[in-house]
Amino acid sequence: MTTTEARAPSDLTGGVAAARTRRALGRVLVTLVRSVAIFVPVFLVATFVTFALRSLSGLSPARIQLGEQATPAAVARVEAQWGLDRPFLVQYWDWFTGVLHGQLGASWTNGADISTLIGLGLGVSLSVATFALLIGVVVGFGLGTVAALRHTTWIDRAITGLVTVISVMPAFVVGIVLVAVFAVGLRAFPSAGYVPAQQGLGPWLAHITLPAVALSFDVIADVTRQLRTSLIAAYRENYVIGAVVRGLSPRRIFFVHVLRNGLGPALATLGLKFPALVGASVVTEWVFGLQGFGRFANDSAQAGDVPAVQGVLVVSIVLVVAFNLIVNLVLAHVTPASQRGV
């Protein structure tokens, strides 16, 4: 009987842990199903609207290849070669099935494969955006946490003033200053260009550091403000007061109760920031001489290359939805209290 009694607490602890694991997996699964259910119709509508841009724009590959003085017969011949003489829905279905297989068509300007062109630029932009997001998360979480823990002190006011200043500084201005100081003045980093990670981790980091820092300022400001506000609000919740009454240590209260339930707004902010960093970095890419995703999108739009613009929009939609799905899954795991409405 003694042995049985000794095993009982262990079995009970294991059962509680297994139940918690099942609940956590259940929350993640529900979030995944909901996100996919939203993604499918959004993707269908977005791709349809994206493909309709060609008809709405009135652009034609014949005008790009033959010029404005092309005869109607020549225009009709070129459009037939591109399959633009078929019914709209037939064109859309062929394009959509190609998208599902990762084929975004060919460029009107040079006939190159758009998936390959976007892949080259996207690799550059993803490198810079990921590093910028990492810098923004680390610095923003650090500043936001310190500001919340030192609420109403001079440290809090200094951090609030700092993030207010950097939030209004355009990335291209920050980039020019960084180039002038660290590339031209100190010669600590290259001023322009890009080296793939396959050619060496050191050169790759050296080339993406300055543009990543320039892009990270906005992320730092938003994460700091969101985290500071949510942590201060979390400290005022009843469950924190109850933890103090029970005599839990300040460290345990912060990491187990306050931080876990205060992460939601800051993490939700990241769901919008990462795709924006990838797609809106065209000016920064010009400053640092990078042939990235944003610059490719700008060049394609300027040239009237509709298939390339459509490919950019599709990739942007996938990036937004995929990253928000990741953020939702993290939120479902890290902040279960918010999922229960606590």
Secondary structure as UniProt FT lines:
FT   HELIX           2..57
FT   HELIX           61..66
FT   TURN            68..69
FT   HELIX           72..81
FT   TURN            82..85
FT   HELIX           88..100
FT   TURN            101..102
FT   TURN            108..110
FT   HELIX           114..149
FT   TURN            150..152
FT   HELIX           154..167
FT   HELIX           171..178
FT   HELIX           179..185
FT   HELIX           197..199
FT   HELIX           201..235
FT   HELIX           238..245
FT   TURN            246..247
FT   HELIX           250..252
FT   HELIX           253..258
FT   HELIX           259..262
FT   HELIX           264..279
FT   HELIX           282..287
FT   TURN            288..289
FT   HELIX           293..303
FT   HELIX           306..334
FT   HELIX           336..339
FT   TURN            340..341
//
